[in-house]
Each structure stands twice: as structure tokens, then as C-alpha cells.
């Protein structure tokens, strides 16, 4: 099983079916908060939905196409992060993440994104890591900015969030830039 220790309080661990109840609970507790920026929240209503999500992430991991992990903070799952897509032909890893509302502002996601970026370059030998975030999702955008990612552009009307489109800002980090930082 995949586990990646980031520090004494924080690690990433491959999601397991036994995590479905916690993922559902965390989603439910943060539903209104998460719904503002994530299009899947209304479709994840039951523990069964969380189980299906976990099964799909395990399949992506088994096929070496993605890596979704539970963010374990002080021995409890507090969110999900990983590589939504591993593009081996172009050597690009695409990071995605979400965190339960009650765990914001503790530096958790910055540490997680930094760890995933390091993992992509050192273990997967990727050339580039990308993070995209909705243009007005300032908390999410602050993460790649803090880590020194370069803003590469705007994807217009990139994502449908329930009743409207949102533009996304693309951030990128190249392997040689990471080594220098």
C-alpha cells in the first residue's frame, strides 16, 4: 500500500474501501464549503458514492494513470490529494486536492502539494507538475503561488459548477525549476 510521510503529523495514504465512511462524513460536514468550487459534491451523497469513488481511484492507481490519497493529519483523514492524471507520454503530473473546511489555515495543503511535487519529480521523474484552480478560488490558488509555481495562463470557462462556468488559472513547475528552488 502506498504511504508517503510528509512530517510528524502529516502523511498521504492510498485510499481504501474502509475509508468510505470517513470520506463521506468529511464531505458531508464541508458540503456547502466544498460545493462552491467542486462540481462533484452534489453527486456524492452516500457512503456508497464514496466507495465508488475509492474504487475508481484504486483502479487509476493500479493502471498507473493517477494517484489519489487520503490526507492523514494527526491520524485522521482530513481531505484528498494526489495526481488526477499522470501523463507519462508528456511527463506531466496534474495535482488535485480538497480539504475539509475545519482543517483550513493550518498549512496542510501547502505541505501536501509540496510533497506531491517532490514525489512527481524524484520518484516518477516527471518533467512538469501542473495545478489548476478556479480564478476566484484564492485559497486554492495561493498554494502553487506559495510554492513558486509559475502562472501559465487562463483556461476560459474550463469547468461547469452546477449552474455556471468558471475560468481556471494554470500553474506549472518544471523539474529544473524545482531543483533550483
JOGIHU-V844285 format. One record per residue. N is the residue number from 1. RES is the residue in one letter. SS is DSSP state (H for helix, E for strand, L for the rest). Layout:
# JOGIHU-V844285
{{N & RES & SS} {N & RES & SS}}
This chain:
# JOGIHU-V844285
{{1 & X & L} {2 & X & L} {3 & X & E} {4 & X & E} {5 & X & E} {6 & X & L} {7 & X & L} {8 & X & L} {9 & X & L} {10 & X & E} {11 & X & E} {12 & X & E} {13 & X & E} {14 & X & E} {15 & X & L} {16 & X & L} {17 & X & H} {18 & X & H} {19 & X & H} {20 & X & H} {21 & X & H} {22 & X & H} {23 & X & H} {24 & X & H} {25 & X & H} {26 & X & H} {27 & X & H} {28 & X & H} {29 & X & H} {30 & X & L} {31 & X & H} {32 & X & H} {33 & X & H} {34 & X & H} {35 & X & H} {36 & X & L} {37 & X & L} {38 & X & L} {39 & X & L} {40 & X & L} {41 & X & H} {42 & X & H} {43 & X & H} {44 & X & L} {45 & X & L} {46 & X & L} {47 & X & H} {48 & X & H} {49 & X & H} {50 & X & H} {51 & X & H} {52 & X & H} {53 & X & H} {54 & X & H} {55 & X & H} {56 & X & H} {57 & X & H} {58 & X & H} {59 & X & H} {60 & X & H} {61 & X & H} {62 & X & H} {63 & X & L} {64 & X & L} {65 & X & L} {66 & X & L} {67 & X & E} {68 & X & E} {69 & X & E} {70 & X & E} {71 & X & E} {72 & X & E} {73 & X & E} {74 & X & L} {75 & X & L} {76 & X & E} {77 & X & E} {78 & X & E} {79 & X & E} {80 & X & E} {81 & X & E} {82 & X & E} {83 & X & E} {84 & X & E} {85 & X & E} {86 & X & E} {87 & X & E} {88 & X & L} {89 & X & L} {90 & X & L} {91 & X & L} {92 & X & E} {93 & X & E} {94 & X & E} {95 & X & E} {96 & X & E} {97 & X & E} {98 & X & E} {99 & X & E} {100 & X & L} {101 & X & H} {102 & X & H} {103 & X & H} {104 & X & L} {105 & X & L} {106 & X & L} {107 & X & L} {108 & X & H} {109 & X & H} {110 & X & H} {111 & X & H} {112 & X & H} {113 & X & H} {114 & X & H} {115 & X & H} {116 & X & H} {117 & X & H} {118 & X & H} {119 & X & H} {120 & X & H} {121 & X & H} {122 & X & H} {123 & X & L} {124 & X & L} {125 & X & L} {126 & X & L} {127 & X & L} {128 & X & E} {129 & X & E} {130 & X & E} {131 & X & E} {132 & X & E} {133 & X & E} {134 & X & E} {135 & X & L} {136 & X & L} {137 & X & L} {138 & X & H} {139 & X & H} {140 & X & H} {141 & X & H} {142 & X & H} {143 & X & H} {144 & X & H} {145 & X & H} {146 & X & H} {147 & X & L} {148 & X & L} {149 & X & L} {150 & X & E} {151 & X & E} {152 & X & E} {153 & X & E} {154 & X & E} {155 & X & E} {156 & X & E} {157 & X & E} {158 & X & E} {159 & X & E} {160 & X & E} {161 & X & E} {162 & X & L} {163 & X & L} {164 & X & E} {165 & X & E} {166 & X & E} {167 & X & E} {168 & X & E} {169 & X & E} {170 & X & E} {171 & X & E} {172 & X & E} {173 & X & E} {174 & X & E} {175 & X & H} {176 & X & H} {177 & X & H} {178 & X & H} {179 & X & H} {180 & X & H} {181 & X & L}}
